[in-house]
Amino acid sequence: MKVLIVSQYFWPENFLINDLAKSLVDKGHQVEVLTGKPNYPSGKIFDGYKVLGIQSEMFNDVKINRIPLIPRGNTIFHLGLNYLFFVISALICAPWALRKRKYDLIYVYCTSPTFQAIPAIFLGWIKGAPVVLWIQDLWPESLSGTGYIKNKAFLKLVEIVVKAIYQNVELLLVQSLAFIEPVKKLASSTPVMYYPNSVSQVFNSPPKTSLTELTGLTDKFSVMFSGNIGTAQAVNVIIDAATLLKEHTDIHFIVLGDGSSRDWLLKEVISRDLSNFDLPGRFPLEAMPGFMQKASVMLVSLASDSPFTLTVPSKIQTYMAAGRPILASLDGEGARLVVHARAGLAAPAEDPKALADAVIALYEMTSIERDKLGANGRKYYNDNFNHDKLVDELINRFQETVQSTKEIR
């Protein structure tokens, strides 16, 4: 098949869609990507790219078509511009950038904003290709959940647009079982199917890169968080828990990554005089398995707002693949998954006392008990989230969608 992937985010930004595109090529399919200029999570356009102009490049035999994009910056205003600009830019530039090309199917990696599916639907109409959405975030629930948007009339308008999107594609895939019902309510007759996240293939082999020395990683009981450091992740609960545990000098918190809340955390570490908390910054994806496998515990957190109770953060699968015990500071489906897999402990979202207590509970376990939790998570990952198995399943769904579309037409 010839597949066009539409995604606002793609390599060199670290997202699951990168490995999926490569795997489709490895399995004999032709893949192109329509995306913007890389700027996540720093909010600044990466070196070697520019805001304006259409740029093309190759990544593992995948042709990448990059359209103009305003970077997301560090404010809600700039983020809104970034979201809107991608949709407008794709509607205007994509038909020209992809002229004279035919595709069997268009696949949308549908992180926020869901609006990025609009140009994909337009391209599907032009190219005569079915469109499949892989929904990573629920809209408008995610907008209200972050607290950025509270106007009910605006949220209702967003819901109407999302409903129109869902009803004008051929298939909706959801990353969480808890997404099925809310998506079905808006999808009308469009099929909705569960298709979970997997992880980058680098987590399936031993680390091949030398690691930077991180304070407290191996000589103390290390609690590591990795990924975007933003509002949705409710990272305030991590530093509050670290403050409660500051007298436990052999427990150390490490927050890897970047994002809108990182500068605030750095200031809080200083103002609270915390010696048990470090923010080393971002590292290449290839280094992450090595860091994770050395950590005592891997931490995932989300805000307590109701939309996030339905979400399974992709870092849960990542932590399972790394084979380390998981501490889930969140509610709902993500916490249920960690407990069900017997891969770690869960604490209520945004509850620093409960998080601190869970850290102590894991700290007081024997290394054998913690290793067992990690092994349980790794087994659950292999049984339910194996990358190759999921890619094969996706290809089957692509083929079924293409065939059924041909029969209807």
JOMO-V903524 format. One record per helix or strand of 2 or more residues. SS is the DSSP state (a for helix, b for strand). FROM is the first residue (numbers start at 1). LEN is the number of residues. If there is no record, write none. Layout:
# JOMO-V903524
((SS,FROM,LEN) (SS,FROM,LEN))
This chain:
# JOMO-V903524
((b,2,5) (a,16,11) (b,30,6) (b,55,5) (b,62,5) (a,76,22) (b,105,6) (a,114,14) (b,130,6) (a,141,6) (a,152,15) (b,171,4) (a,179,9) (b,191,4) (a,201,4) (b,221,6) (a,236,9) (b,251,6) (a,262,10) (b,277,5) (a,285,10) (b,297,5) (a,306,5) (a,314,9) (b,326,4) (a,333,8) (b,344,4) (a,352,13) (a,367,18) (a,387,22))
